[in-house]
Amino acid sequence: MARYTGASCKLCRRERTKLFLKGTKCYTDKCPIESRNYPPGQHGVSKRQRLTDYAVQLREKQKVRKTYGVLEGQFRKYFQEASRKTGITGDNLVRLLERRLDNTVYRLGLAPSRKAARQLISHRHFTVNGRVVNIPSFLLRSGDSIQVREKSKKLEVIHDSMKRIKDNMILPWLSLDKANMKGVFVKEPERSDVPFNANEQLIVELYSK
């Protein structure tokens, strides 16, 4: 499967906002956005041109897609599924992306980034409802439990990540048992509860053309 192998920070600079792709580095002064908040390349610091409506919609789509680490084909399928559901398409899209296993592992603080979560899941370090799942795009349902496997509980990357998570940082649709390294996907989130600054309506307009 195709995947991006370049510098993660370039993706943030291209969108001119933090996508939180590098774990703890994103929360420090070492984050390039703090000092170089302009697109990469020799023309990045040149006078910014006015974007067309299409360009604004495209950049918003790219920002959401890169944040969740989803390929273009996958993202389009998520949009198609979201448009078939009742309710607001943009809200449905965000709910689908938040249900991904790699995103939930990251949200629970069991991995420093979504990219790290994908790698840990692929290496079979997590179970869902007691069964090993190695598919990062696995969609969780209300009540599903996610737990670090017994043999993986000593992994330093997981322990280091859990240190940054405080009890008041767990999102409303999740619960975490730190002692047992276990979390529960309690329910599908409301869009207003998702801490992500994006305008999904622009994505709907882009794909509706």
C-alpha positions in Angstrom: 0.0 0.0 0.0 1.2 3.5 -0.8 2.3 5.6 2.1 3.9 9.0 2.8 7.6 8.5 3.8 8.7 12.1 3.8 9.1 14.5 6.7 5.9 14.7 8.8 6.6 18.3 9.8 6.4 19.4 6.1 2.8 18.3 6.0 2.0 20.6 9.0 3.9 23.5 7.3 2.0 22.9 4.1 -1.3 23.3 5.9 0.1 26.0 8.1 -1.3 24.4 11.2 -0.3 21.7 13.7 -1.5 18.3 12.6 0.1 16.6 15.7 2.0 14.0 13.6 5.2 13.9 15.7 3.9 13.1 19.1 5.4 15.0 22.0 7.5 17.2 19.7 4.4 19.0 18.6 3.9 20.3 22.1 7.4 21.8 22.4 9.2 24.8 20.9 11.0 22.4 18.5 7.9 22.2 16.4 8.7 23.9 13.1 5.3 25.6 13.1 6.6 27.8 15.9 9.4 29.2 13.9 8.6 28.5 10.2 4.9 28.8 9.8 5.0 28.9 6.0 4.8 26.3 3.3 8.0 24.3 2.6 10.1 25.0 -0.5 11.9 27.9 -2.0 8.6 29.8 -2.7 7.2 29.2 0.8 8.1 32.6 2.1 7.0 34.5 -1.0 4.0 36.7 -1.0 0.9 34.6 -0.5 -1.5 34.6 -3.4 -5.2 34.7 -2.9 -6.6 31.2 -3.0 -9.5 30.2 -5.2 -12.6 28.6 -3.7 -11.5 25.3 -5.0 -8.0 25.7 -3.5 -9.6 26.5 -0.1 -11.8 23.4 -0.2 -8.8 21.2 -1.3 -6.6 22.5 1.5 -9.3 21.7 4.1 -9.7 18.2 2.7 -6.0 17.6 2.7 -5.7 18.9 6.3 -8.3 16.5 7.6 -6.9 13.6 5.5 -3.3 14.1 6.7 -4.3 14.6 10.3 -5.9 11.2 10.4 -3.3 9.6 8.1 -5.8 8.4 5.5 -5.0 7.8 1.9 -7.0 9.5 -0.8 -9.0 6.4 -1.8 -9.8 5.6 1.8 -10.9 9.2 2.5 -13.3 9.2 -0.5 -14.9 5.9 0.7 -15.4 7.4 4.2 -17.0 10.4 2.6 -19.3 8.2 0.5 -20.3 6.3 3.6 -20.9 9.5 5.5 -23.1 10.9 2.8 -25.3 7.7 2.9 -26.0 8.1 6.7 -28.7 10.3 8.1 -27.7 13.6 9.5 -25.1 16.1 8.5 -22.5 14.6 6.1 -19.6 16.5 7.5 -20.3 15.5 11.1 -20.8 11.9 10.0 -17.4 12.0 8.3 -15.6 13.1 11.5 -17.4 10.4 13.5 -16.2 7.7 11.1 -12.6 9.0 11.3 -12.8 9.1 15.1 -14.0 5.5 15.2 -10.7 4.2 13.6 -8.7 2.0 15.9 -5.5 3.9 15.3 -7.1 7.2 16.2 -8.7 5.8 19.3 -5.4 4.3 20.5 -3.9 7.8 20.1 -6.8 9.6 21.8 -6.5 7.2 24.8 -2.8 8.1 25.1 -1.6 4.6 24.4 0.6 5.9 21.5 2.3 9.3 21.0 0.8 9.9 17.6 -1.6 8.3 15.1 1.4 7.1 13.0 2.9 5.4 16.1 -0.5 3.9 16.8 -0.7 2.4 13.3 2.7 0.8 13.8 1.8 -0.7 17.2 -1.5 -2.0 15.9 0.2 -3.6 12.8 2.6 -5.3 15.2 -0.3 -6.9 17.1 0.2 -5.1 20.4 -3.6 -4.4 21.0 -6.7 -6.4 21.4 -10.3 -5.3 20.8 -12.9 -7.2 22.9 -10.2 -9.7 23.8 -9.2 -10.5 20.2 -6.0 -9.3 18.5 -6.7 -6.7 15.8 -3.8 -5.6 13.5 -5.9 -3.4 11.2 -5.4 0.3 12.0 -8.6 1.3 10.0 -10.8 -1.1 12.1 -14.0 0.8 13.0 -15.0 0.6 16.6 -18.5 0.4 17.9 -20.1 1.6 21.1 -18.9 -0.5 24.1 -15.8 -1.9 22.4 -12.8 -2.3 24.7 -9.2 -1.7 23.6 -6.4 -3.2 25.7 -2.6 -3.5 25.4 -1.6 -7.2 25.2 0.0 -8.7 28.3 3.3 -9.2 26.6 3.3 -5.6 25.3 2.7 -3.9 28.6 6.4 -3.2 29.1 6.9 -1.3 25.9 8.6 2.0 26.6 6.8 3.9 23.8 3.4 3.1 25.4 4.6 4.0 29.0 6.1 7.3 27.8 2.9 8.2 25.9 0.7 7.5 28.9 2.7 9.8 31.1 1.4 12.8 29.1 -2.3 11.8 29.6 -4.1 13.2 32.6 -7.5 12.0 33.7 -9.1 15.3 32.7 -7.7 14.9 29.2 -9.7 11.8 28.3 -12.4 12.8 25.8 -16.2 12.4 26.7 -16.8 9.3 24.4 -13.8 7.4 25.8 -12.8 5.9 29.2 -9.3 4.8 30.3 -8.1 2.4 33.0 -4.5 3.3 33.3 -3.6 0.5 35.7 -4.7 -2.2 33.2 -3.8 -0.2 30.1 -7.4 -0.6 28.9 -9.8 1.8 27.2 -13.4 1.7 26.2 -15.0 3.3 23.2 -18.1 4.3 25.1 -20.1 5.9 22.2 -19.8 7.7 18.9 -18.7 11.3 19.6 -20.7 14.4 18.9 -18.9 16.7 16.5 -18.9 19.5 19.1 -16.9 17.3 21.4 -14.1 16.5 18.9 -11.1 18.8 19.5 -10.3 19.4 15.9 -10.5 22.8 14.1 -11.8 21.9 10.6 -14.6 23.1 8.4 -16.1 19.8 7.0 -18.7 21.7 4.9 -15.8 22.7 2.6 -15.0 19.0 2.1 -18.7 18.3 1.3 -18.7 21.1 -1.3 -15.5 19.8 -2.8 -16.8 16.3 -3.3 -20.2 17.5 -4.4 -18.9 19.2 -7.6 
